[in-house]
Amino acid sequence: MRANTTYLFQDASYLRLKNLELNYHISNKLIKDLGISKLQVYASGNNLITFTNYFKNIDPEQSGAFVYPIIKRYNLGVRLSF
């Protein structure tokens, strides 16, 4: 006979910062002297941080423990207009 137990159950609630994008537009005399009309610097990222009490290194959105870890992505860039 098997006893019912909640020993292996984990609270899979979580809070995740999925997407973040920061932009800064530079338009002043310095860049106009260089022949640039617009200059934008940006940074973005995906899956940056997850707050959870779930098992360490296991994504709470996945259905099991035998899956790839969540991938974090960071982008930096510059946009110029002449």
N, C-alpha and C positions, 0 to 999 in steps of 0.2 A: 504494500500500500504506500502511496506517495503522498506526502504532506504538502499542502499548499503553503507557499512562502513568498514573501516579497523581498527576500534577501538580495536577489540579483537585479531588482528594479532600480533604475536611476532616474532622477529628475532631469529631463532633457530640455528644460526651458533655457532659453538663451537670448542674448541681445547682440546683434552683429552690425557693425558699420560696413555695409556692402560697397557703397560707392562714395567717393569724395573727389571733388574737382575744385581747384583753386586757380584763379586767373588774376593777372595783374597787367593792366594796360599802361604803357609808358608813352606819353606824347608830350614832349617838351622841346625846347630849343636845341638841346644837345643832339638828339636823334635827327632832327630836321637838318642840322648842319652836316650830318653824314649822308643825307639824301634819303632818309627813311621817313615815310609818312606815318606809319603805325608800327608799334612794337608791342607784342604780347608775350608774356612769360607764363607758362602754366605747369601745373603738377596735378596728376590724378592717380587714383589708386582704387583697387577692388579687393574686397574681403580683407580689410586692414586689421580688424580686431574683433574678437568674439569673447563676450563675457558669459561664462557658464560654470556650473558646478558639475557638469557631466564628466565622464572619463577623460583624462588628459589625452590630447592628440587624436581624438575621435570627433568627427564633425557631427553635431546634433541633428543636422538635416538629413543625414544618410540613414539607411535602414539597418546597417550592420557595422561590425567592427572591421571587416575585411574589405575596405574600400580605400582609394587613394586619399591622402590628406588634402585638405582644402588648399588651393593655390592662391597666393597673394601676388598681385601685380602692381607695379609702380611705373608711372610714365612721367617724364619731364620733357618739356618742349618749348620752342620759341616760334612765333609766327611773325613774319616781317611783311610789310607792304612798302613798295617803293613808289 
